[in-house]
Amino acid sequence: MEEGTFMEWLKKDGDVVKEGEPIFTLESDKAAQEVESTDGGILSIPPDAPKPGDIIKVGHVLGYLLAAGETIPSGAAPADPTPEAAAPEVAAPTPCVEAVAPICTAIEEPAMTPPAAESPASPRARRAASVRSIDLGTLQPTGKGGRIRERDVLATQPSILDTTVCEVLEPMREVPVTALRRTIAERMMNSLRNSAPVTLTCRCDVTNMVALRNQLKATGADTIVPSYNDIIAKLVAKALRGHPMLAGRWNGDRILLPEAIHIGIAVDTEQGLLVPVIRNVSELSLFQVAQQSRTLIDATRTRSLKSADMQGGCFTLSNLGGFGIEAFTPIINYPETAILGIGAILRQPTILEDGQLGAREQMTLSLTFDHRVVDGAPAARFLQTVRKGIENPAAWLLSEMANSVPA
């Protein structure tokens, strides 16, 4: 921790503060926490002390603990932390510097080791010494009146962050990074840097979709059988018409919405992940989608895919069901707004509508979306729409299929 947000004083100006009493609240990047006073005295809060909500650096002077009748020295003002600075003079008031020492997440602490009589120590120093099994009597105090402070304890052990691992136990084999691997890495990191990704998951009953595909298989060997990806692509395209923001793109002061629905299909190849794009999915029949999908996937795996075939998508499907993966967190194919992860189809026990126990085909959907463009509730409604389509695909697709099935 290098800085935090000042929340509030727990003591008022002029209050008597005892050693170990909570004196103010500081919010780190993880939580708000009360900070103890490391000395006793009368709290004096200067006019230029931090206000609630101010960002302060670790070690910044917030106020002073004075003896009775003592006043703040003229010209005293909050200053940036100086770890190498010498200890304050005995006669000077004690600034509440140490109260803003690095804050750790609360843990169940072992019993404190009482300080030796000849080595007075602050509560934070005693706690730090107890956790690290350090004898306070072996430390050189730097605090007021020969007092051991937390910094004295921490100085005896190097930070784990400063430790460099310089020994490899086993020899490692180097694998050159290909241009495609480098591009994939850059795009993944670019997506995380330039979006606010959130993932929603839901389980859906795909019994009817499985039955529909089995029926399509029975139409004959001369017809390309749409895959589950093809069916879901059609259903997603229809859902995007009703939820266009999921197909939009963040563009600074505006959101761009597409004129047509182009859906990318993530394809695993020996060289790496590629995403060919099926054009105008909402305008194609299911069999036309299957034909275009088959052509693009074949071109991807034979390394004959053109660059233009991977551009212009407004939504992406990523299917790991073939590997037995039930749910995962797909990364948005930036600059798109959303991606749908498709899990494995598993036959699982389910309570049927009549209350009886039965077996149904189940699948988990994982939707990652950019929260800058879409809030959680609209994204959830889109996912709910997709689920309804998958659970009853014939009602959405039957009319189109009737017009496209070869005579």
C-alpha positions as CSV (number, residue, x, y, z in Angstrom):
1,M,0.0,0.0,0.0
2,E,1.4,3.4,-1.0
3,E,-1.7,5.6,-0.4
4,G,-5.2,5.5,1.0
5,T,-8.4,7.5,1.3
6,F,-8.9,9.4,4.6
7,M,-12.4,8.6,5.9
8,E,-12.9,10.3,9.2
9,W,-11.4,11.2,12.6
10,L,-12.6,8.9,15.4
11,K,-11.4,11.5,18.0
12,K,-12.1,15.2,18.0
13,D,-9.6,18.1,18.2
14,G,-8.6,18.5,21.8
15,D,-9.6,15.0,22.9
16,V,-7.2,13.0,25.1
17,V,-5.9,10.0,23.2
18,K,-4.5,6.9,24.9
19,E,-1.9,4.6,23.4
20,G,-3.6,1.9,21.2
21,E,-6.9,3.8,20.8
22,P,-8.4,4.0,17.3
23,I,-7.8,7.5,16.1
24,F,-9.0,7.7,12.5
25,T,-10.3,5.5,9.6
26,L,-8.3,4.9,6.4
27,E,-9.6,3.1,3.3
28,S,-7.2,1.1,1.3
29,D,-7.9,-0.5,-2.1
30,K,-9.5,-3.5,-0.3
31,A,-11.2,-2.2,2.9
32,A,-11.7,0.5,5.4
33,Q,-9.8,0.1,8.7
34,E,-9.4,1.8,12.0
35,V,-5.9,3.0,12.7
36,E,-4.5,3.0,16.3
37,S,-2.6,5.8,17.9
38,T,1.0,4.7,18.7
39,D,1.3,7.3,21.5
40,G,-0.7,9.1,24.1
41,G,-1.5,12.8,24.2
42,I,-4.0,15.6,23.3
43,L,-5.1,15.4,19.7
44,S,-4.5,18.6,17.7
45,I,-5.9,18.6,14.2
46,P,-4.4,21.5,12.1
47,P,-6.6,23.5,9.7
48,D,-4.8,22.0,6.7
49,A,-5.3,18.4,7.9
50,P,-6.8,15.9,5.3
51,K,-10.6,16.0,4.9
52,P,-12.8,13.0,4.4
53,G,-12.3,11.6,0.9
54,D,-8.8,13.1,0.5
55,I,-6.1,10.8,-0.9
56,I,-3.0,10.6,1.4
57,K,0.3,8.8,1.1
58,V,1.6,6.4,3.7
59,G,3.5,8.4,6.3
60,H,1.7,11.7,5.6
61,V,1.3,13.9,8.8
62,L,-2.4,14.1,9.7
63,G,-2.2,15.8,13.1
64,Y,-0.3,16.0,16.4
65,L,-0.4,14.5,19.8
66,L,0.6,17.2,22.3
67,A,1.5,17.2,26.0
68,A,-0.6,19.4,28.3
69,G,0.2,23.1,27.5
70,E,2.2,22.2,24.4
71,T,1.4,23.9,21.1
72,I,2.1,22.9,17.4
73,P,5.5,24.3,16.4
74,S,5.2,27.3,14.0
75,G,5.5,26.4,10.4
76,A,4.5,22.8,11.0
77,A,2.6,21.3,8.1
78,P,1.8,17.9,6.7
79,A,4.7,16.5,4.7
80,D,5.4,13.6,2.4
81,P,6.8,10.5,4.1
82,T,10.6,10.3,4.4
83,P,11.5,6.8,5.5
84,E,15.2,7.8,6.1
85,A,14.3,10.8,8.3
86,A,15.7,10.9,11.7
87,A,13.5,10.4,14.8
88,P,11.8,13.6,16.1
89,E,13.3,15.5,18.9
90,V,12.1,14.5,22.4
91,A,10.7,18.0,23.1
92,A,8.7,18.1,19.9
93,P,5.1,17.1,19.7
94,T,4.5,13.6,18.3
95,P,3.0,13.8,14.8
96,C,0.5,11.0,13.9
97,V,2.8,9.7,11.2
98,E,3.1,6.1,12.3
99,A,-0.7,5.8,12.4
100,V,-0.7,5.6,8.6
101,A,1.7,2.7,8.4
102,P,0.9,0.0,5.8
103,I,-2.4,-1.6,6.6
104,C,-2.7,-5.4,6.4
105,T,-5.8,-7.4,5.9
106,A,-7.2,-8.5,9.3
107,I,-6.2,-12.0,10.2
108,E,-6.5,-14.2,13.3
109,E,-3.4,-13.1,15.2
110,P,-1.4,-15.1,17.7
111,A,-1.2,-13.9,21.2
112,M,0.9,-10.8,21.6
113,T,4.4,-11.1,23.1
114,P,4.6,-8.7,26.0
115,P,7.5,-6.3,25.6
116,A,10.6,-6.6,27.7
117,A,10.7,-4.1,30.6
118,E,13.8,-2.4,29.2
119,S,12.3,-2.1,25.7
120,P,9.1,-0.1,25.6
121,A,7.2,-0.6,22.3
122,S,4.1,0.6,20.5
123,P,1.2,-1.8,20.1
124,R,1.9,-2.1,16.4
125,A,5.5,-3.0,17.1
126,R,4.5,-5.6,19.6
127,R,2.0,-7.1,17.2
128,A,4.6,-7.1,14.3
129,A,7.2,-8.7,16.6
130,S,4.8,-11.4,17.8
131,V,3.8,-12.4,14.3
132,R,7.5,-12.6,13.2
133,S,8.7,-14.2,16.5
134,I,11.2,-11.3,17.0
135,D,12.7,-10.6,20.5
136,L,12.0,-6.9,21.1
137,G,15.1,-6.7,23.3
138,T,17.3,-7.3,20.3
139,L,16.0,-4.2,18.4
140,Q,17.5,-0.7,18.2
141,P,14.6,1.7,19.1
142,T,14.2,4.9,17.0
143,G,11.0,6.2,18.7
144,K,10.4,8.9,21.2
145,G,12.1,8.2,24.5
146,G,13.8,5.1,23.2
147,R,10.6,3.5,22.2
148,I,10.5,0.6,19.7
149,R,8.2,1.4,16.7
150,E,6.8,-0.9,14.0
151,R,9.4,0.3,11.5
152,D,12.1,-1.0,13.8
153,V,10.6,-4.5,13.7
154,L,10.0,-4.5,10.0
155,A,13.5,-3.3,9.3
156,T,14.9,-6.6,10.7
157,Q,13.4,-8.7,7.8
158,P,13.4,-7.9,4.1
159,S,10.1,-7.6,2.3
160,I,9.1,-10.6,0.3
161,L,8.5,-8.2,-2.6
162,D,12.2,-7.3,-2.6
163,T,13.3,-10.9,-2.7
164,T,14.4,-12.1,-6.1
165,V,14.3,-15.7,-7.0
166,C,17.6,-16.4,-8.8
167,E,17.7,-20.2,-8.8
168,V,15.7,-22.5,-11.0
169,L,15.4,-25.9,-9.6
170,E,15.0,-27.7,-12.9
171,P,16.1,-26.7,-16.4
172,M,13.3,-25.3,-18.6
173,R,12.7,-25.7,-22.3
174,E,12.2,-22.6,-24.3
175,V,9.3,-22.3,-26.8
176,P,9.6,-19.5,-29.3
177,V,6.6,-17.1,-29.3
178,T,5.1,-17.1,-32.8
179,A,3.7,-13.9,-34.4
180,L,0.2,-15.3,-34.0
181,R,0.8,-16.1,-30.3
182,R,2.1,-12.6,-29.8
183,T,-1.0,-11.1,-31.5
184,I,-3.3,-13.2,-29.4
185,A,-1.6,-12.1,-26.2
186,E,-1.7,-8.4,-27.3
187,R,-5.4,-8.7,-28.1
188,M,-6.3,-10.4,-24.8
189,M,-4.4,-7.8,-22.8
190,N,-5.9,-5.0,-24.9
191,S,-9.3,-6.3,-24.1
192,L,-8.7,-6.4,-20.4
193,R,-7.2,-2.9,-20.4
194,N,-9.9,-1.3,-22.5
195,S,-13.1,-2.8,-21.1
196,A,-14.9,-3.4,-17.8
197,P,-15.6,-7.2,-18.1
198,V,-18.3,-8.9,-16.1
199,T,-19.4,-12.5,-16.5
200,L,-22.9,-13.9,-15.9
201,T,-23.8,-17.6,-16.1
202,C,-27.0,-19.5,-16.3
203,R,-28.0,-23.1,-16.9
204,C,-30.5,-23.9,-19.6
205,D,-32.4,-27.1,-20.7
206,V,-31.2,-28.0,-24.2
207,T,-33.2,-31.2,-24.5
208,N,-35.3,-29.7,-27.3
209,M,-32.3,-28.3,-29.1
210,V,-30.6,-31.7,-29.0
211,A,-33.8,-33.3,-30.4
212,L,-34.0,-30.6,-33.1
213,R,-30.5,-31.3,-34.3
214,N,-31.1,-35.1,-34.3
215,Q,-34.1,-34.4,-36.6
216,L,-31.9,-32.3,-38.9
217,K,-29.5,-35.2,-39.1
218,A,-32.3,-37.4,-40.4
219,T,-33.0,-35.1,-43.4
220,G,-30.3,-36.9,-45.4
221,A,-26.6,-37.2,-45.9
222,D,-26.5,-34.6,-48.8
223,T,-27.5,-31.8,-46.4
224,I,-25.0,-30.0,-44.2
225,V,-26.2,-30.6,-40.6
226,P,-26.1,-27.4,-38.6
227,S,-23.9,-27.7,-35.5
228,Y,-25.0,-26.5,-32.0
229,N,-22.8,-23.4,-32.7
230,D,-24.8,-22.7,-35.8
231,I,-28.2,-23.1,-34.0
232,I,-27.0,-20.9,-31.1
233,A,-25.6,-18.3,-33.6
234,K,-29.0,-17.9,-35.2
235,L,-30.7,-17.6,-31.8
236,V,-28.2,-15.1,-30.6
237,A,-28.6,-13.0,-33.7
238,K,-32.3,-12.9,-33.1
239,A,-31.8,-12.0,-29.5
240,L,-29.4,-9.2,-30.5
241,R,-32.1,-7.6,-32.6
242,G,-34.1,-7.1,-29.4
243,H,-31.0,-6.2,-27.3
244,P,-28.8,-4.2,-29.7
245,M,-26.5,-2.7,-27.0
246,L,-24.9,-6.1,-26.6
247,A,-23.8,-5.8,-30.3
248,G,-22.6,-2.2,-29.9
249,R,-19.1,-0.8,-29.5
250,W,-17.7,1.8,-27.0
251,N,-16.4,4.8,-28.8
252,G,-15.6,7.4,-26.1
253,D,-18.5,9.8,-26.2
254,R,-20.9,7.6,-28.0
255,I,-21.8,3.9,-28.5
256,L,-21.8,2.6,-32.1
257,L,-24.6,0.1,-33.1
258,P,-24.1,-2.2,-36.1
259,E,-26.3,-2.2,-39.2
260,A,-26.0,-6.0,-39.6
261,I,-25.4,-8.8,-37.2
262,H,-22.0,-10.4,-37.9
263,I,-21.1,-13.2,-35.4
264,G,-17.6,-14.5,-34.8
265,I,-16.9,-18.2,-34.0
266,A,-13.8,-18.9,-31.9
267,V,-11.9,-21.7,-33.6
268,D,-9.0,-23.7,-32.0
269,T,-6.2,-24.4,-34.4
270,E,-2.7,-25.9,-34.0
271,Q,-1.3,-22.4,-34.4
272,G,-3.6,-20.7,-31.9
273,L,-7.1,-19.2,-31.5
274,L,-8.7,-17.6,-34.5
275,V,-12.2,-16.0,-34.9
276,P,-13.7,-16.1,-38.4
277,V,-16.9,-14.1,-38.8
278,I,-20.2,-15.2,-40.2
279,R,-21.8,-12.3,-42.0
280,N,-25.5,-11.2,-41.8
281,V,-26.5,-14.1,-39.5
282,S,-30.0,-12.7,-38.9
283,E,-30.6,-12.5,-42.6
284,L,-29.5,-16.1,-43.4
285,S,-31.4,-19.3,-43.0
286,L,-30.0,-21.9,-40.5
287,F,-28.7,-24.0,-43.3
288,Q,-27.0,-21.0,-44.9
289,V,-25.3,-20.2,-41.6
290,A,-24.1,-23.8,-41.4
291,Q,-22.7,-23.6,-44.9
292,Q,-20.9,-20.3,-44.2
293,S,-19.7,-21.6,-40.8
294,R,-18.3,-24.9,-42.3
295,T,-16.5,-23.0,-45.1
296,L,-14.9,-20.5,-42.6
297,I,-13.8,-23.2,-40.1
298,D,-12.3,-25.3,-42.9
299,A,-10.3,-22.3,-44.1
300,T,-9.2,-21.5,-40.6
301,R,-7.8,-25.0,-40.0
302,T,-6.1,-25.2,-43.4
303,R,-4.5,-21.8,-42.8
304,S,-6.3,-20.3,-45.9
305,L,-8.4,-17.9,-43.9
306,K,-8.2,-14.3,-45.1
307,S,-7.7,-11.3,-42.8
308,A,-11.0,-9.8,-44.0
309,D,-12.8,-13.0,-42.8
310,M,-11.9,-12.1,-39.2
311,Q,-13.0,-8.5,-39.2
312,G,-16.3,-6.7,-38.6
313,G,-17.8,-9.0,-35.9
314,C,-20.2,-7.5,-33.4
315,F,-20.5,-10.6,-31.1
316,T,-18.5,-13.8,-30.5
317,L,-19.3,-17.4,-29.6
318,S,-16.7,-19.5,-27.8
319,N,-17.6,-23.2,-27.3
320,L,-15.5,-25.4,-24.9
321,G,-18.2,-28.0,-24.5
322,G,-16.3,-30.5,-26.6
323,F,-13.6,-30.5,-23.9
324,G,-16.1,-31.2,-21.1
325,I,-15.9,-27.7,-19.7
326,E,-19.2,-26.7,-18.1
327,A,-18.6,-23.0,-17.4
328,F,-15.8,-20.5,-18.0
329,T,-15.0,-16.8,-18.2
330,P,-14.5,-15.9,-21.9
331,I,-12.5,-12.8,-22.7
332,I,-14.3,-10.2,-24.8
333,N,-13.1,-10.0,-28.4
334,Y,-12.3,-6.3,-28.2
335,P,-13.7,-3.9,-29.5
336,E,-16.8,-5.9,-29.3
337,T,-19.0,-5.6,-26.2
338,A,-19.9,-9.2,-25.4
339,I,-18.9,-12.8,-25.9
340,L,-21.0,-16.0,-25.1
341,G,-19.2,-19.0,-23.6
342,I,-20.9,-22.3,-24.4
343,G,-20.4,-25.2,-22.0
344,A,-20.7,-29.0,-22.3
345,I,-24.1,-30.7,-22.8
346,L,-24.7,-33.0,-19.8
347,R,-27.6,-35.3,-19.1
348,Q,-28.6,-34.4,-15.5
349,P,-31.4,-35.2,-13.1
350,T,-34.1,-32.5,-13.1
351,I,-37.4,-31.8,-11.4
352,L,-40.0,-31.8,-14.2
353,E,-43.1,-29.6,-14.4
354,D,-45.3,-32.4,-12.9
355,G,-43.0,-32.6,-9.9
356,Q,-41.4,-35.9,-11.0
357,L,-37.7,-36.5,-11.2
358,G,-36.4,-37.0,-14.7
359,A,-33.2,-36.7,-16.8
360,R,-32.8,-33.7,-19.1
361,E,-30.0,-32.3,-21.3
362,Q,-28.4,-29.3,-19.5
363,M,-25.9,-26.7,-20.6
364,T,-24.3,-23.7,-19.0
365,L,-24.0,-20.4,-20.8
366,S,-21.3,-17.8,-19.7
367,L,-21.9,-14.2,-20.9
368,T,-19.0,-11.8,-20.5
369,F,-19.9,-8.2,-21.3
370,D,-18.4,-4.7,-21.1
371,H,-20.0,-2.9,-18.2
372,R,-19.2,0.4,-19.7
373,V,-21.7,-0.2,-22.5
374,V,-24.3,-2.4,-20.7
375,D,-25.4,-2.7,-17.1
376,G,-26.0,-6.0,-15.4
377,A,-29.8,-6.1,-15.6
378,P,-30.0,-5.5,-19.4
379,A,-27.2,-8.1,-19.9
380,A,-29.1,-10.5,-17.8
381,R,-32.3,-9.9,-19.8
382,F,-30.3,-10.6,-23.0
383,L,-29.0,-13.9,-21.6
384,Q,-32.5,-14.8,-20.4
385,T,-33.7,-14.2,-24.0
386,V,-31.0,-16.5,-25.4
387,R,-31.8,-19.2,-22.9
388,K,-35.5,-19.1,-23.8
389,G,-34.6,-19.5,-27.5
390,I,-32.2,-22.4,-26.8
391,E,-34.8,-24.2,-24.7
392,N,-37.4,-23.9,-27.4
393,P,-35.5,-23.4,-30.7
394,A,-38.2,-24.7,-33.1
395,A,-40.5,-21.8,-32.3
396,W,-37.8,-19.4,-33.4
397,L,-36.4,-21.2,-36.3
398,L,-39.0,-23.5,-37.8
399,S,-40.4,-21.0,-40.3
400,E,-37.0,-20.2,-41.7
401,M,-36.0,-23.9,-41.9
402,A,-39.2,-24.7,-43.8
403,N,-38.2,-22.3,-46.5
404,S,-34.5,-23.3,-46.7
405,V,-34.5,-27.1,-46.5
406,P,-33.8,-28.6,-50.0
407,A,-36.7,-30.2,-51.7
